[in-house]
């Protein structure tokens, strides 16, 4: 049987399948779309991908992705220097910034605790967080890890180690998403919603 897909196109399809949630069909559609582009547009895509590794590094203060060091958020004069939001990954910083509701600093752990995968406290930026709390005028640490098992375990560990520092430690509330029917919510979401309830009067 003759191979219908040229090797160069097959290579692109396989590389596109590395993206989370992208299967062979989706990757094939994307690859064929790229093939229809003009060479200049396709080259721009390739160049922008190469730039990611050539130009983007890690902020030495908060450990998010950045082209500058320190990053723009750490450099911003109007940010509240007394509040730090602790997140798992740089993508979490982007998500919170899009809300426009937080004006403090960030600290990116670069992952979550996962003993199974050999990820303990020393593999995350936890010691660096403690150093920041001791050396910067931080008064509150907001734990904003996910509500997964690993995220909850990481949050519990952080709460324990930050107790000794004297800063106020808070945890983001997790509850029922807007528009969700209560009977379809999973047990962990319901549990967190009940624990994070607030007084109305």
GIKARA-V86985 format. One record per backbone hydrogen bond with DSSP energy under -1.0 kcal/mol. CO is the residue of the C=O (numbers start at 0). NH is the residue of the N-H. If there is no record, write none. Layout:
BEGIN
CO:NH  CO:NH
END
This chain:
BEGIN
5:9  6:10  7:11  8:12  9:13  10:14  11:15  12:16  14:17  15:18  18:21  22:26  23:27  24:28  25:29  26:30  27:31  28:32  29:33  30:34  31:35  37:41  38:42  39:43  40:44  41:45  42:46  43:47  44:48  45:49  46:50  49:53  50:54  51:55  56:65  58:62  61:107  63:58  65:56  70:74  71:75  75:78  81:138  81:139  82:104  83:141  84:106  85:143  86:108  87:109  87:110  88:91  89:93  90:94  91:95  92:96  93:97  102:79  104:84  106:86  108:124  113:116  113:118  114:117  118:113  119:122  125:129  126:130  127:131  128:132  129:133  130:134  131:135  135:137  138:167  139:83  140:169  141:85  142:171  147:151  148:152  149:153  150:154  151:155  152:156  153:157  154:158  155:159  156:160  157:161  158:162  161:164  167:140  169:142  176:179  180:183  181:184  185:189  186:190  187:191  188:192  189:193  190:194  191:195  193:196
END
